[in-house]
Amino acid sequence: MQMISTLWNSILSVIITFDWWRDTIDILLLTYVVYKGVKLIRETRAQQLLKGIILLAVSFALVKILQLNAMTFLLEKVLDIGIIAVIVLFQPEMRRALEKVGRTQVRNLGVFGIGFEHYEKSEKEWGESIEIISAAVQNLSKTSTGALIVIERQTKLGEQISTGVILNAKPSIELFGNLFFNNSPLHDGAVIMRDGMILAASCFLPKPEKEEHIARQLGSRHRAAIGMSENSDAIIVIVSEETGTISVAEDGLITRGYTKETLSQYLRSKLIPEKPDEMKDKKPKFWKVMKK
């Protein structure tokens, strides 16, 4: 009875001292953080970890209420070492989560010409390259020539680039055809692109962390693409050597059945931001003032 009374008094205290402005913002921010946290760990090993932690917390609360001293002591020790165990066992998931947070940028806002400037830069770097990639991939698909093209974004891929041969070449349909030709010395591995240029070829990519969950019909190229997408924000284009099917890997997931047109549309939506509405016809006056 005393516990219920204490709980009721605590609830009344919270209601009386509730600051509608600050506490509402606090609750909204907490809700957003929890939502993003759940989204990050969804369909990963960390999801099972979270279930285990919740079960341990509920068990600990029950044994405390029932005053089971031996079980309380045991669970306290488990929880004491639990934090260290989480850091050690789930370091890859934690690293990817922190990388995703670090890649978040304030862009495309259209403030003081920032959105327009980013659009122009991306269009200049990737506009022509996207069409070349799409056409080259279509040609490779027709002949069932295996291909693996990694498009670098915010996460730099220096570790993978160092395993290949530096080219730093302007892309062309013919160059892609030569690089992935079966008898070419650079056909075994991935081509990595940066800022619209072919930076390196014959690069080795990391293995996927959840390889046991990948469909058996997917070959080594698709597995390498999934592994690369798990470890970075890169977009990986794959052409199957067996079927000629065009696929794309991103964020650990793979989608298949692209054509030249759908691939081009997909890459443009990912690599080139939408042109700000107020700047579609011409740049605003304040942009001209700032440029002077």
Secondary structure, 3 states (H helix, E strand, C coil): CHHHHHHHHHHHHHHHCCCHHHHHHHHHHHHHHHHHHHHHHCCCHHHHHHHHHHHHHHHHHHHHHCCCHHHHHHHHHHHHHHHHHHHHHCHHHHHHHHHHHHHCCCCCCCHHHHHHHHHHHHHHHHHHHHHHHHHHHHHHHHCCCCEEEEECCCCCCHHHHCCCEEEEECCCHHHHHHHHCCCCCCCCCEEEEECCEEEEEEECCCCCCCHHHCCCCCCHHHHHHHHHHHCCCCEEEEECCCCCCEEEEECCEEEECCCHHHHHHHHHHHHCCCCCHHHCCCCCHHHHHHHC
